[in-house]
Amino acid sequence: MNIKLTLQEIIDKLSEQSGQSKKISENFLRILIDVIEEGLKKDGIAKVKGLGTFKIIIFPYAYNNSFGVFLYR
């Protein structure tokens, strides 16, 4: 599955499927994102049962297409 959704689209879908207002859905989603972010900052990993595992992955280098070069850390 390769679907890209904006934050607003997720809020709209959450509101529609839960029957809650968009404001309540937005607050829920923002709190969820904050909790995941806190876990990532603290431990580098955040697990949400039924949703997935979020990890910080640091690559030793990145490729810059504009310049055709590798950028090393």
N, C-alpha and C positions, 0 to 999 in steps of 0.2 A: 504494500500500500504506500503510495507516494502522493498523499494529499497535503497541500499546504493551505492552512487556514490562518486568518488573522485573529488576533485576540478578540475583536468584536464579533467575528463569525462564531467563535467558540462560545462566547457569552450568549449570543442569540440562540444557538442550538441548545445550550444548557437551560436557558430560560424556557424555551419552547417545550423541551422534553420533561422538565421538572414541574412546570406550572408555576414557577416562582417569577417574581419580577426581574427585569433585567438588572436592576440595581443590586438585588440580593445575589443574583448569579455572578455579577461582576465582583462583588465583595468576596464571595466564596472562592472564585478563581484566583483573585489577587492574593488571598491568604494562603491558598494552596501553593502558589508560586513562591511566596515568601518563605514558607516552611521548607520547600525543596531547596531554595537558595541558602537558607541557614544551614541545612545539612551539608550542602556542598562546601560552604565556607569552613565549617567546623571539621568535617571528616573527609571531604573530597568525594563523598558518595551519599546519595539519598535514595532510600528504597520506599516505594509506595505500593503496598500490597494491592494487586489487581490492576495497577497502572504501569509499573515498571521500575527499573533501576536507572538512576541518573548518576553519571560519573564525570569527573573532570579528567580529561586526557590531554597530556602535554606532549606534543610531537617535537622531536629534536630539530626539525626543520620544516619549512613551508615553501611551496613553489609559487612564485609570482609570475602569472601568465603575461602581465603587461611588459615585463622586462625580460622574461625567459630565464630567470635566475632562481637558485635556491637561496632561501634566507635561513641562516643557522642561528640558533639561540646560544 
